Amino acid sequence: MEYRHLLTVIIALWASQESLAGPEVVVNDGVISGTVTVTRRGRSVLAFRGIPYAKAPVGPLRFRNPEPVEPWSGTFYADKDPEPCPQITDDGDAVGDEDCLKLSVYTPKTDPDDLLPVMVYIHGGEFVRGDISFPAVGPGFLLDHDVLLVAMQYRLGVLGFISTGDKIAPGNFGLKDQVLALRWVQDNIKNFGGDPGRVTLFGQSAGGVSVNLHVLSNSSKGLFHQFITQSGSALCPWAFEDSTTYKGYSFALGEGFGCPTSPTEELIDCLRNVEAGVLVNNYDAFVDFRRESTVTWMPTREPDIEGAFLTDLPINLILRSRMQDLPNISGVVKNDGLILTIFLYANATLYDSLLGDLDSLFTHISSSYFSDSRAATLAAAVKDFYFRGIDVKNKTQVLGTITDIISDSSFLFPQILQLQLVTKKMKSPHYHYSFEYRGTFSETSTILKNNENVGVQHGDDLIYIFPSDFSSFGVAESSFSEEDERMIDIVTELWTSFAINGVPTTSYARKSDLWETYNDRTNTQLLIGSGSEATVGTVHHYLERRMHFWAMEILKIVFFSG
């Protein structure tokens, strides 16, 4: 009697576990079991989190091009976030694991007879931080629409972007990780109900730069069909550095660890034996501005060898019409420069120190365009153009102007320049926007520790694309307002309609064709939001005077200086 009762309990438990089993998908490498989540509007979505697409880049595979993952036996349970790639948190802690080359797939259905468009996201983080943790990079908003979402992780910092300028460590390993992830999508996304022939690649900040570089790389041809870049262009001064100077940082790093620097093979072999957390946290080798900057390791030009991602400078590739002719959306956040100046708002001592030496700031910004004496020429022109008539005793004026300078030089002008160079050469439509909505929440709150409205910061657009952890803003509010909800609708409609039909539209626009394609005659931009109002409208010749300043000054300096 007791035996039969125990057997009944065991069978019941087994049956209950079977009923709780997650959705399964078979891919080329094996069986994957996922989970189910729910979107903002209550739609059930299948979630497969942390799927490996490459071998762990450890030991001899560190500082090498990625290799596809080996097939597995049994079932892979894709039910939790992958460990982030090694990086340093804002608190200065080393986190992450090198076995991080994973991606997540979110799909409303796995119907092979009705394949949906796919949106593949590349996260930002200055090439040194970021991950694809749920729900912050999840389907909660986007998958109320008929698309699939794929989010990938890639190697960061020195592990992803070291370069010796030769075949030993040519660089761009993080970008090559992204290529392998895109190939995985082509090979497997049908099994999740996604159409490999309708892939829209999108990314923000360093992710936006990455997207642009894929558009320039032969390695990525045919792996996606449209793209969206948010606050990131291949021409941003922080996006790319020539290996002729960049490789010196690898040697400086090696010296800091007591590694031989010649031949380069011995340098890289030595660095392979340094613990990852120590390696990504070491800035002591640098004596210039990189010691104070997180943007130390970035994409670079590689030697022309097998497996190279980019072998020329982005500007040269654009001028030579090497950019893939694909429909695209690009844009900025109104006050992208707040990513730096917010620290001046928060720290009066830091602000006073800067105010006493503004010329150093102008020189620092200008040196991102010119590394020689020409930087001083541009610095003087920047000061005269932006600060003419500014009351230096008015902190609001000063900080607003510095924010404009950083926004223009580091984000908007590079994007406009790229648009101006490519629109005459390409047939595909280009759509440009400026995100100008300041809702209940802003990234500024994470530094200010209050909700004072000082502008629309770099990254604020993501609040309306992916669900946020409200506690991260450090403010009392804990829910979206009606206007915020409206902005979620606007942005997700624009992005997903573009992924679905190739034309960005929203039901909140006064006419369906409100967003005109960009050309050098009208320079049409879509304004997404206006202050605290969730609206859409258009403007022509956006900030033309400021953009004209940068174009003319750089041209004058390049062709007529010294």
Protein Blocks (a to p, Z undefined) as FASTA:
>chain_A
ZZmmmmmmmmmmmmmmmmmpccddddfkbccdddddddfkopacdddehiafbdcdehjl
gopacddddddehjdddfbccdddddddfkopaedjfklcccddddfbdcfklccddddd
ddehehpgccdddfklccklmmmpccddddddddehjllmgcehiaklngjklmmmmmmm
mmmmmmmmmmnopafklccdddehjlmmmmmmmmmpmklgokacbdcdehiafklmklbc
cfklmmmmmmmmmmmnopafbdfklmmmmmmmpcfklmmmpcklpcblmlmpcblbccdd
ddddehiablcdfklmmmnopaccddddddddfklmlmmmmmmmmmmklmmmmmmmmmlm
mmmmmmmmpccfklmmmmmmmmmmmmgoiafklmklmmmmmmmmmmmmmmmmmmmmmmmm
mmmmpmbdcdddddfbdcfbdfklmmnopabdfbjcehklmmmmbccdfklnopabfcdc
fklmmmmmmmmmmmmmmmmnopacdfkbfbfklpacddfklopacdehehjaccddddeh
ihklmmmmmmmmmmmmmmmgZZ
